[in-house]
Structure formats: C-alpha cells, structure tokens
Amino acid sequence: MDPRLSQYLDLQGLTARTVQVVPLTGDASDRQYFRVRLKDEASIVLALHQGPIEFAAMPFVAVARLLALVPLPVPAILHHSDPLGVLALEDLGDVTLQAHLGAAPPAEHAALYRQAVTLIARMQQRGEQLRSDQYPPYRIAFDVEKLTWELEFFVRHYLAAYRGASLSDGQREALREQWRGIVGELAGEPRVLCHRDYHSRNLMLHRGALYMIDFQDARMGPDTYDLVSLLRDSYVDLTPSQVDELIAFFLALKGVGGAGDEAEFRRRFDLMALQRNLKALGTFGYMTTSRKNTVYIQYIPRTLSHVKANLARDPRHARLRDLLGEWL
C-alpha cells in the first residue's frame, strides 16, 4: 500500500477502524482509487493523486458543488489532505450502468436509461439558471480550438499510431478541411452545461438510483453532447429503436415538438456523434500505444460501427468517408 494511504488513515483517525484497503479499477487518468472498509460503518473511497493537491482549486470540487446545487446525484466529498494528495469520497459501490445492463430485464433497462436522460435535461435547464463564472464549466467550452484538437488527436493516435497510417500532406490537409466544416457547425451551436463524459461507465447504480462520476471536465457545449455520449456509447449496444425512443423522450422533456424540429435535432445529434466517436477512437489508440493499456481495444469495433453509420447516413460526409475508408 502506498505509504500516503497509511498516513491519511492515521490523520483521519481511521486506522483502528480500518478492516481492509482494496485497490479499485481506475479510469483513464493518473489517479488511483482504494476502497477502505471500516468497522460498523459505511466504507469510503480514497482517490490518490500523483502528488499534492490544492483542494480549494480543484475542478472536481468546484463542479461537485455546482452539480449538487442543480441538484444532481454525485458522490459526497468527505475529507481530504492537500499534502498527501488524497480525496475521500462517498462509496457508491461497484455497479456501473454498463455492468448492470447485462443483468437488467428490459423494463428496468429502459427505466434506467430514461433516468439517465432526465438527468441530462435537468443539468441543461438548471445549469443555465445557475450560470456563473465562479464555476469552471462556465469558463470553458467545446469551441473550435477544442473540437479541432480532439479530431487531430484521432489522426495522431488512432490513424497514425494505432493503425500505422502514413498520411500524405494532401491527405492531412483534406482531413483538416473536413474538420473545419464539422467543427464550425458544432462550435456555432448554442451552449449548455455538459458533463463531458456522460456514458455507461460514468453512471453508478447506488441505492436504486444513478449517480454521476468523473465530471471534473464539465464544460459548455451543444445540447446534443451528453445525449450522444450516452446513446452512442462505446461500451454498450443500444438498438436503433431504443435510441429513437430516448431521443424522443429527451425532446419531450425539453419541450421540443414538431417533425421539423425533431429532424433538425437528429441531424445535429448525428454530427455530434461523428465528432465524439472519432475522438473516442483517438483515446483508445492513445491508451493502447502510448499508455500500453490494451483493455480499450475491445471497444474499438463498436465505436467504428457508430462512425461508419454516421458517415453513411449523411451525403455531406462522402469525402470524409473516402478519406478514412482504408482505416475504418
């Protein structure tokens, strides 16, 4: 066990009450997570950072406060140590939405996804009412620079590093031209508060309800962003009818009606899905080639299928489909 954990347990007076410390599977960050089982009380989770932290300035802390005001279900922050780089959190258990779906009957599956969609609608509505520059998400956005960087990340880490593509200067410039069209439209849309990574691995099932985790990168972006993350997920399969029903449910929550409005939303949804899934391929390539973490390879085929479906659906993407065809 990292000696900082022992020091932290001593600091909080938990050593004598600690039954067991169990390492947990982490996310794609450099943080490590540990469950501390305690005598006769609820267990807690310790997030161990690489070095010292500054609690008051942490985006995770500020965003947690904002989401609690919405209110949205997020883990409680219990205590911390700046010098030791430790943050103690409420233990939400081990069951992600992704893990639960394999055992859930269809009715429960549908109810959980409706709950997840409802949380997005609430975050967008109340997020606008709570808008203030004192919270980090309102100061950053999915703008042209960020969206373009993500697509170039796909080129570097999926096409070049993972697939071994050797792109000519002409091919690279042709891709940049395609990115400009996609990014210009997405960055020009009205912005709402976005979780930024709202998928089945970042929703925990705890006491019969969904809780959000990994929200520290929240920012402003298109109203399709989180819904795309949930419904064009790299980690689970949803049928076309499930996706259609959940999009309709979201629009009903937002008060959007009319076939024309729904068609326009779906067009924007598909464009956002294309950008986000390309970015996800870049992340999987990066984790595999740079971080030597091969667990993400299994999620590439599903993500590729999302990309290919969106490229085929819209004739505007014919040129991009031709450019990427060899590697998709």
Secondary structure, 3 states (H helix, E strand, C coil): CCHHHHHHHHHCCCHHHEEEEEEECCCCCCCEEEEEEECCEEEEEEEECCCCCCHHHCHHHHHHHHHHHCCCCCCCEEEEECCCCEEEEECCCCCEHHHHHCCCCHHHHHHHHHHHHHHHHHHHHHHHHCCCCCCHHHHCECCHHHHHHHHHHHHHHHHHHHCCCCCCHHHHHHHHHHHHHHHHHHHCCCCEEECCCCCCCCEEEECCEEEECCCCCCEEECCCHHHHHHHCCCCCCCCHHHHHHHHHHHHHHHCCCCHHHHHHHHHHHHHHHHHHHHHHHHHHHHHHHCCCCHHHHHHHHHHHHHHHHHHHHCHHHHHHHHHHHHHC
